Amino acid sequence: MRYRRMPIEAESPEEYGYDRIRCNLAESSVADASLAMLGTDLGDLLLQYGDHRGLPALREHIAADAPGLEADDVLVTAGAAGALFLIATTLLQEGDHLVVVRPNYATNIETPRAIGAEIAFVDLVFEEGWRIDPARLAAAVTDRTRLVSITVPHNPTGRGMPEADLRAIVADCERRGVHLLVDETYREMTFGGPLPIAASLSERAISVSSLSKTYGLPGIRTGWLACRDRDLVERLLAAKEQVSITGSVVDETIALRARRMRDAWLPGIMAGIAEGFAITRDWVAADDLVEWVEPDGGVVCFPRIRPEADVDVALFHRVLVDDLATVVGPGHWFERPDTYMRIGYGWPARDRLVEGLGNVSAAIRRALR
């Protein structure tokens, strides 16, 4: 494995230092929750090795979200990132071929690169609404392809897809005997209602999600993958056992509590997301140097400085961070020019979001040539 640090991690707000940031627009989740909000008493919890597949009650709760899924189809992992790592290292070897949409969350690209896999990119296009076109995806698949990797709702753009497109992609992968990875981390945040869990549609599909984004619980490092191919799940379990044996019983107990509070918790979370989205939409409409493809899910968007604006992009980012104490996710985190930026509108307090967006506008103008 040829590891390298990903810019999205090396340049993350926690690495830069939260004390140096006033307006943090780089986060890709809702505001972080506290343990007190969950009301969980862990005083009697036995700190033993847990079930290697994950807390049974937690897996049952996850499986109940989709008809046809069972608890043994679910493997609890160290966040969605842990699931993505297990999938890549289990299904891919050096020289294997996979298809990945881009831009994308960096792990979906960097882990296959570290393995030495051959990646065919299907590049999404701003002018096409960042749409994942099933026909373009299918055209990139060859007889050597082992895995197709997509993210819905998409990170960093916040774009979803019609259910018919998802079913078409699943059907093509099933017909060709290719595994399909669907990163569904933002699924519960879809504005118009979520798509079916991909793993419920085919044994060739692997769904990945976590509690980090929708629930604001990145600190407990609890995610999961779901797949109805039991032989593959067994291989993925073997990989997990070689990395960590089992997950944290503390984290998984907290995760189960959060899942059981979902019906009470999610309406308020979605209301907060809607408020942040509206603020961001109004900002884009008011700034004639910025444009976006409007998201339809998640808590992130991927606007860009208009191509006709003559901006010193490096100066823009320096002014934004050094002078205005504001951070965004620059385009190079996602292998795109730094005229693009991922902005998270679910994490910051509303006054900080308004201030931060204003600072983005001010920094662009200070960097005009």
C-alpha positions as CSV (number, residue, x, y, z in Angstrom):
1,M,0.0,0.0,0.0
2,R,1.4,3.4,-1.0
3,Y,-0.2,5.8,1.4
4,R,-0.1,9.5,1.3
5,R,-1.9,12.1,3.3
6,M,-5.0,13.4,1.6
7,P,-5.2,17.2,1.4
8,I,-8.8,17.1,2.8
9,E,-7.3,15.6,6.0
10,A,-3.9,17.4,6.1
11,E,-5.6,20.8,5.6
12,S,-8.7,20.1,7.7
13,P,-10.0,22.6,10.3
14,E,-9.0,20.3,13.2
15,E,-5.4,20.1,11.8
16,Y,-5.3,23.9,11.1
17,G,-6.6,24.6,14.6
18,Y,-10.2,25.5,15.6
19,D,-8.8,28.4,17.7
20,R,-7.5,30.1,14.6
21,I,-10.9,29.9,12.8
22,R,-13.8,32.3,13.3
23,C,-16.1,31.1,10.5
24,N,-15.7,27.4,9.7
25,L,-17.5,26.6,6.4
26,A,-15.4,23.6,5.7
27,E,-17.3,21.0,7.8
28,S,-19.5,18.5,6.0
29,S,-21.9,17.6,8.8
30,V,-24.5,19.2,11.0
31,A,-23.3,20.8,14.3
32,D,-21.6,18.3,16.6
33,A,-23.8,16.8,19.3
34,S,-22.8,16.3,22.9
35,L,-23.1,13.1,25.0
36,A,-25.5,15.0,27.3
37,M,-27.9,15.5,24.4
38,L,-28.2,11.7,24.1
39,G,-28.9,11.2,27.8
40,T,-26.9,8.0,27.7
41,D,-25.7,6.5,31.0
42,L,-22.8,4.3,30.4
43,G,-21.9,3.7,34.0
44,D,-22.8,-0.1,33.9
45,L,-21.4,-0.8,30.4
46,L,-19.0,-3.7,30.5
47,L,-15.9,-2.8,28.5
48,Q,-15.5,-6.1,26.8
49,Y,-14.7,-7.2,23.3
50,G,-17.9,-6.7,21.4
51,D,-19.7,-8.7,18.7
52,H,-17.2,-8.7,15.8
53,R,-20.0,-7.7,13.3
54,G,-21.2,-4.9,15.6
55,L,-23.7,-4.6,18.3
56,P,-26.6,-6.9,17.3
57,A,-29.4,-4.4,18.3
58,L,-27.6,-1.7,16.3
59,R,-27.4,-3.9,13.2
60,E,-31.0,-4.8,13.5
61,H,-32.0,-1.2,13.7
62,I,-30.0,-0.4,10.6
63,A,-31.4,-3.3,8.6
64,A,-34.9,-2.3,9.5
65,D,-34.6,0.7,7.2
66,A,-34.9,-1.4,4.1
67,P,-37.1,-4.4,3.1
68,G,-35.0,-7.5,2.4
69,L,-32.1,-6.4,4.6
70,E,-31.2,-8.5,7.7
71,A,-28.9,-7.8,10.6
72,D,-26.3,-10.2,9.3
73,D,-26.2,-8.2,6.1
74,V,-24.8,-5.3,8.2
75,L,-21.2,-4.8,9.3
76,V,-20.5,-2.0,11.8
77,T,-17.3,-0.1,11.0
78,A,-15.1,2.7,12.3
79,G,-17.1,5.4,10.5
80,A,-18.0,5.3,6.8
81,A,-14.2,5.8,6.2
82,G,-13.5,2.5,7.8
83,A,-16.2,0.8,5.6
84,L,-14.7,2.3,2.4
85,F,-11.2,1.1,3.4
86,L,-12.4,-2.4,4.1
87,I,-14.3,-2.5,0.8
88,A,-11.4,-1.3,-1.3
89,T,-8.8,-3.5,0.3
90,T,-11.1,-6.6,0.1
91,L,-12.3,-6.2,-3.5
92,L,-9.2,-4.6,-5.2
93,Q,-5.6,-5.6,-5.8
94,E,-2.8,-3.9,-7.6
95,G,-3.7,-3.5,-11.3
96,D,-7.5,-4.1,-10.8
97,H,-9.8,-1.8,-12.6
98,L,-12.6,0.3,-11.0
99,V,-14.8,3.2,-12.1
100,V,-15.2,6.2,-9.8
101,V,-17.2,9.4,-10.2
102,R,-15.2,12.6,-9.7
103,P,-15.3,14.9,-7.8
104,N,-15.7,12.6,-4.8
105,Y,-14.9,12.2,-1.2
106,A,-11.1,11.6,-1.2
107,T,-11.1,8.2,0.4
108,N,-13.1,6.8,-2.5
109,I,-10.2,7.6,-4.7
110,E,-7.1,7.6,-2.5
111,T,-7.4,4.1,-1.1
112,P,-7.7,2.5,-4.5
113,R,-4.7,4.6,-5.5
114,A,-2.7,3.4,-2.5
115,I,-3.5,-0.2,-3.5
116,G,-2.3,0.5,-7.1
117,A,-5.6,-0.1,-8.7
118,E,-6.3,1.3,-12.2
119,I,-9.0,4.0,-11.9
120,A,-11.3,5.1,-14.7
121,F,-12.9,8.4,-13.7
122,V,-16.3,9.6,-14.8
123,D,-15.9,13.3,-14.3
124,L,-19.1,15.2,-13.4
125,V,-19.6,18.5,-15.0
126,F,-20.9,21.8,-13.5
127,E,-22.7,22.7,-16.7
128,E,-24.5,19.3,-16.7
129,G,-25.8,19.9,-13.1
130,W,-23.2,17.5,-11.7
131,R,-25.4,14.6,-12.9
132,I,-24.2,11.0,-12.6
133,D,-25.3,9.7,-16.0
134,P,-26.0,6.0,-15.9
135,A,-25.0,5.6,-19.6
136,R,-21.6,7.3,-19.1
137,L,-21.0,5.2,-16.1
138,A,-21.8,2.0,-17.9
139,A,-19.6,3.0,-20.8
140,A,-16.6,3.2,-18.5
141,V,-17.0,-0.4,-17.3
142,T,-14.9,-3.0,-19.0
143,D,-14.5,-6.7,-18.7
144,R,-11.7,-6.0,-16.2
145,T,-13.8,-3.8,-13.9
146,R,-14.2,-5.1,-10.3
147,L,-15.9,-2.2,-8.7
148,V,-18.1,0.9,-9.5
149,S,-18.1,3.7,-6.9
150,I,-20.7,6.5,-6.6
151,T,-21.9,8.8,-3.9
152,V,-25.5,9.8,-3.5
153,P,-26.4,12.4,-2.3
154,H,-23.1,13.5,-3.7
155,N,-20.2,15.0,-1.8
156,P,-19.1,17.7,-2.4
157,T,-22.0,19.0,-4.6
158,G,-25.0,17.9,-2.7
159,R,-26.7,16.6,-5.8
160,G,-28.9,13.5,-5.7
161,M,-30.3,11.4,-8.5
162,P,-33.6,10.1,-9.7
163,E,-34.5,6.6,-8.3
164,A,-34.8,5.4,-11.9
165,D,-31.1,6.3,-12.5
166,L,-30.0,4.5,-9.4
167,R,-31.9,1.4,-10.4
168,A,-30.4,1.6,-13.9
169,I,-26.9,1.7,-12.4
170,V,-27.7,-1.2,-10.1
171,A,-29.2,-3.3,-12.9
172,D,-26.2,-2.7,-15.2
173,C,-23.7,-3.7,-12.5
174,E,-25.7,-6.8,-11.6
175,R,-25.9,-7.8,-15.3
176,R,-22.2,-7.4,-15.7
177,G,-21.2,-9.1,-12.4
178,V,-19.6,-5.9,-11.0
179,H,-19.9,-4.8,-7.4
180,L,-21.4,-1.3,-6.9
181,L,-20.4,0.8,-3.9
182,V,-22.9,3.5,-3.0
183,D,-21.7,5.9,-0.4
184,E,-25.1,6.9,1.2
185,T,-23.7,9.0,4.1
186,Y,-26.1,11.9,3.3
187,R,-29.1,9.7,2.4
188,E,-31.3,10.8,5.4
189,M,-30.7,14.4,4.5
190,T,-32.2,14.2,1.0
191,F,-34.6,17.1,0.7
192,G,-37.3,15.3,-1.3
193,G,-37.1,12.0,0.5
194,P,-34.4,9.3,0.4
195,L,-33.6,6.8,-2.3
196,P,-33.9,3.1,-1.5
197,I,-30.9,1.7,0.3
198,A,-28.9,0.4,-2.7
199,A,-28.0,-2.9,-0.9
200,S,-31.7,-3.7,-0.7
201,L,-31.9,-3.7,-4.6
202,S,-29.2,-6.2,-5.4
203,E,-26.6,-8.6,-3.9
204,R,-24.0,-6.8,-6.1
205,A,-24.6,-3.5,-4.3
206,I,-22.8,-2.4,-1.1
207,S,-24.3,0.5,0.9
208,V,-22.1,2.7,3.2
209,S,-23.3,5.2,5.8
210,S,-22.5,6.5,9.3
211,L,-23.7,8.7,12.1
212,S,-21.1,11.4,11.5
213,K,-22.9,13.7,9.1
214,T,-26.7,13.6,9.7
215,Y,-26.4,13.1,13.4
216,G,-23.4,15.2,14.1
217,L,-21.6,12.3,15.9
218,P,-18.2,12.1,14.1
219,G,-16.5,11.6,17.5
220,I,-17.9,8.1,18.1
221,R,-16.5,6.8,14.8
222,T,-19.5,4.6,14.0
223,G,-20.5,3.7,10.5
224,W,-21.5,0.6,8.6
225,L,-21.8,-1.2,5.4
226,A,-24.7,-3.3,4.2
227,C,-24.6,-6.1,1.5
228,R,-26.8,-9.1,0.9
229,D,-23.9,-11.1,-0.5
230,R,-23.1,-13.1,2.7
231,D,-19.8,-14.5,1.3
232,L,-18.6,-11.0,0.7
233,V,-19.7,-9.8,4.1
234,E,-17.7,-12.7,5.6
235,R,-14.6,-11.5,3.7
236,L,-15.2,-7.9,4.9
237,L,-15.6,-9.2,8.4
238,A,-12.2,-11.0,8.1
239,A,-10.7,-7.7,7.0
240,K,-12.2,-5.8,9.9
241,E,-11.0,-8.4,12.4
242,Q,-7.4,-8.1,11.1
243,V,-7.6,-4.3,11.5
244,S,-9.5,-3.9,14.8
245,I,-11.0,-7.3,15.8
246,T,-14.2,-5.5,16.9
247,G,-15.5,-2.0,17.2
248,S,-15.8,0.1,20.4
249,V,-18.7,-1.1,22.6
250,V,-18.8,2.5,24.0
251,D,-19.3,4.0,20.5
252,E,-21.8,1.4,19.4
253,T,-23.9,1.8,22.5
254,I,-24.0,5.5,21.9
255,A,-24.8,4.9,18.3
256,L,-27.8,2.7,19.1
257,R,-29.1,5.4,21.5
258,A,-28.8,8.0,18.7
259,R,-30.6,5.8,16.2
260,R,-33.4,5.1,18.6
261,M,-33.9,8.9,19.1
262,R,-34.0,9.5,15.3
263,D,-37.7,10.2,15.1
264,A,-37.5,12.9,17.8
265,W,-34.1,14.2,16.6
266,L,-34.3,14.4,12.8
267,P,-37.1,16.9,12.3
268,G,-35.1,19.6,14.2
269,I,-31.9,18.6,12.3
270,M,-33.7,18.9,9.0
271,A,-35.2,22.3,10.0
272,G,-31.7,23.6,10.8
273,I,-30.4,22.3,7.5
274,A,-33.2,24.1,5.6
275,E,-32.4,27.3,7.4
276,G,-28.7,27.1,6.5
277,F,-29.5,26.1,2.9
278,A,-31.8,29.1,2.5
279,I,-29.1,31.5,3.8
280,T,-26.6,30.0,1.4
281,R,-29.0,30.1,-1.6
282,D,-29.8,33.8,-0.9
283,W,-26.0,34.5,-0.7
284,V,-25.4,32.9,-4.1
285,A,-28.3,34.8,-5.7
286,A,-26.9,38.1,-4.3
287,D,-23.3,37.7,-5.4
288,D,-22.7,38.2,-9.1
289,L,-19.2,36.6,-8.9
290,V,-20.4,33.3,-7.5
291,E,-22.5,30.5,-9.1
292,W,-23.6,27.0,-8.1
293,V,-25.7,24.0,-9.0
294,E,-28.3,24.0,-6.2
295,P,-28.1,21.0,-4.0
296,D,-31.0,18.7,-3.3
297,G,-29.6,16.9,-0.3
298,G,-26.9,16.9,2.3
299,V,-25.3,19.9,4.0
300,V,-22.6,20.8,1.4
301,C,-22.5,22.6,-1.9
302,F,-19.8,23.2,-4.4
303,P,-20.1,26.8,-5.8
304,R,-17.4,28.4,-7.9
305,I,-16.1,31.8,-8.7
306,R,-17.6,32.6,-12.1
307,P,-15.1,31.8,-14.9
308,E,-15.3,35.3,-16.3
309,A,-14.1,36.9,-13.1
310,D,-10.3,37.6,-13.2
311,V,-9.3,36.5,-9.7
312,D,-6.0,35.6,-8.2
313,V,-7.2,32.4,-6.7
314,A,-4.2,31.8,-4.4
315,L,-4.6,35.3,-3.1
316,F,-8.3,34.7,-2.6
317,H,-7.7,31.7,-0.3
318,R,-4.9,33.5,1.6
319,V,-7.1,36.5,2.3
320,L,-10.0,34.3,3.3
321,V,-7.9,32.3,5.8
322,D,-5.2,34.6,7.0
323,D,-7.1,37.9,7.1
324,L,-10.7,36.9,7.6
325,A,-10.3,33.7,9.7
326,T,-12.7,31.8,7.4
327,V,-12.2,28.4,5.9
328,V,-13.9,26.5,3.0
329,G,-13.0,23.2,1.4
330,P,-10.9,24.3,-1.6
331,G,-11.4,22.6,-5.0
332,H,-8.1,20.7,-4.9
333,W,-9.5,18.6,-2.0
334,F,-11.6,17.1,-4.7
335,E,-9.2,17.3,-7.6
336,R,-10.8,20.4,-9.0
337,P,-9.5,23.9,-9.5
338,D,-9.5,26.2,-6.5
339,T,-12.1,28.4,-8.1
340,Y,-14.4,25.8,-6.7
341,M,-15.0,25.5,-3.0
342,R,-17.0,23.2,-0.8
343,I,-19.1,25.1,1.6
344,G,-20.9,23.4,4.5
345,Y,-24.0,25.2,5.6
346,G,-25.2,22.7,8.3
347,W,-22.3,22.9,10.9
348,P,-21.7,26.6,11.7
349,A,-24.1,28.7,13.8
350,R,-26.3,30.8,11.6
351,D,-24.5,34.1,12.4
352,R,-21.2,32.5,11.6
353,L,-22.5,31.2,8.3
354,V,-23.8,34.6,7.3
355,E,-20.5,36.2,8.3
356,G,-18.4,33.5,6.6
357,L,-20.3,33.8,3.3
358,G,-19.9,37.5,3.4
359,N,-16.1,37.0,3.9
360,V,-16.0,34.7,0.9
361,S,-17.5,37.5,-1.2
362,A,-15.1,40.1,0.3
363,A,-12.1,37.9,-0.3
364,I,-13.0,37.4,-4.0
365,R,-13.2,41.1,-4.5
366,R,-9.9,41.7,-2.7
367,A,-8.3,39.2,-5.1
368,L,-9.7,40.7,-8.4
369,R,-6.9,41.7,-10.7
